[in-house]
């Protein structure tokens, strides 16, 4: 037995018909078969005058045996792999090829590839399924307000994973945090007056990153959301401090802020809030006394200032000390 069997795979995250040149060449030159009468490539192959035979429904073993037999008389025989659930067929085909006395040459040809970030499309589709009729009743009744507590919890759980240095835990918690972004975006897409989607969220942050990194995107023409103004060309930043200064300058101009402390979220944890306010004031050249009395709050503000002078983050230092204290408590209890 001779011949050639090409197993053509395609990504469900890439628009059907967007195939590599090699894939299109094989499809035009070969005899094409599929076991899925609803394969997403079929309309595009029809438009390209590529004939496709749909094989009768059969188990994986029968299908694999049929393809090996057909491949003896085709060069090549192109089989459109299903986009999901091909594991059983692959095992059956492998077993038959190992046992065959004279097997055809087999090639697995990826017709399209996932780009980095492609699994984000799966997350968006999954969230859409959960939120749509016939999905999950709990997910369907959630609102921006009802999800607030989960957003806060997931944020702090992510922080804890970073602090403990557990990268596997961090990966999990980042997924939970990402879910919150997609969940809120899906809810917003249902708004009747001014809907927006996760694509708008992603587009906005891309525009912002381009605008605020002129040292990276110098000379690049970008269209920030709602404007038609290109990013201005600037000299490459020399230090991280230059980058931060440029960021703050552009941010203040975009937001129309009149004070150095405008935009600082006052709901931050107290030490983080103090550090942010002190940093903002000093980065804008505003010199004011950090303390105004001898109270505990003023002494804490001074400690935050001392931490910054030492290149430390007061919030992280206190949290680390608190974890050490908790460990000592457990040790004493033991």
Secondary structure, 3 states (H helix, E strand, C coil): CCCEEEEEECCCCCCCCCCCHHHHHHHHHCEEEECCCCCCCHHHHHHCCCCEEECCCCCHHHHHHHHHHHHCCCCCEEEECCCCCCHHHHHHHHHHHHHCCCCCEEEEEECCCCCCCCHHHHHHHHHHHHHCCCCCHHHHCCCCCCCHHHHHHHHHHHHHHHHHCCHHHHHHHHHHHHHHHHHHHHHHCCCCCCCCCHHHHHHHHHHHHHHCCCCCCCCCCCCCCCCCCCCCCCCCCCCHHHHHHHHHHHHHHHHCCCCCCCCCCCCCCHHHHHHHHHHHHHHCCCCCCCCCCCCHHHHHHHHHHHHHHCCCCHHHHHHHHHHHHHHHHHHHHC
